[in-house]
Each structure stands twice: as C-alpha cells, then as structure tokens.
Amino acid sequence: MESRLEKIESKLGFAEDLLEELNRTLYRQQREIAQLQQEMQALRQQVQASMPVEQRNDLDERPPHY
C-alpha cells in the first residue's frame, strides 16, 4: 500500500511540474502574440502612410464605354 501511495505522489509531483511548465510556455506565447500584433499594426500604419492619397473622380468610376 505504501509503495502505491509513493507512486501516486510521484505522479502528482510530475503532473504539477508539467502543469507549471505549460503555464510558463503559454504565458510566453501570449506575450509573443501580443508583441507580434503590435508590430503588425505598426507595419499596417507604415504601409498606409506610405501609400499615395488618390483623389477619385466620378469619371474614374464609370466604365470606359460611357
């Protein structure tokens, strides 16, 4: 009976360690995702800022056969 209890305690300790490692990994990944989202937003703003502003004319909207 004591051997069985020791095995259960050992497995529980392993599971707790594994859970802690998974939590650290998840936290790190969430930080990386947030950083990548910020970088992507900054890149979008840079692309939009570098695009020339086009003034549209109603004649540009009509098909050429009109």
N, C-alpha and C positions, 0 to 999 in steps of 0.2 A: 504493500500500500504506500509506503514512504517513497519508494522508487517512482511509482506512478505520479505522486504529487510533485516530486522533483522535476519530472519530465514536463508536467503541465506548467510549472513555474518557469522552467527554461523556455518553453514555447511562448508563454506570455511575455517574458522579457524580450525575446526575439521579435515578437509582434509589436511590442511597444517601440523598440528601436527602429523597426521598419516604418512604422507609422510616423515617427518623428522625422525620419529621413524623407519620407514622401511629403510631409508638410513643408520641410525646408525647400525641397525641389519645386513644389507648387508655388510657394511664395516667390522664389527666384524667377520662375517662369512668368508669373503675374507682373512682376516688376519689369521684366524684359518686354513683355507685350505692351505695357503702358508706355515704355520708352519708345518702342517702335511706332506706336500710334502717334506719339507726339512728333517724331521725326517725319512720319508720313504726312501729317498735317502741315508741318513746316515746308516740306517739299511741294505739296499742293499749292500752298500760298506763293512759293517762289515761282512755280510754273505759271500760275495765274497772273502774277505781277509781271512776268517777262513776256506774256502774250500781248501783241498789239491790240489796242482797243479799236474795233472796227465800227464805223458808223454805217448803219444799214439804211438803205434807200428802198422805198417801196418798189421801185423798178427792178431792184435786185431780187425781190421776192417773186416776181412774175415769171412764168416760164417764157423762154425765148420766142415762142410763136405768137405772143400777144403784141 
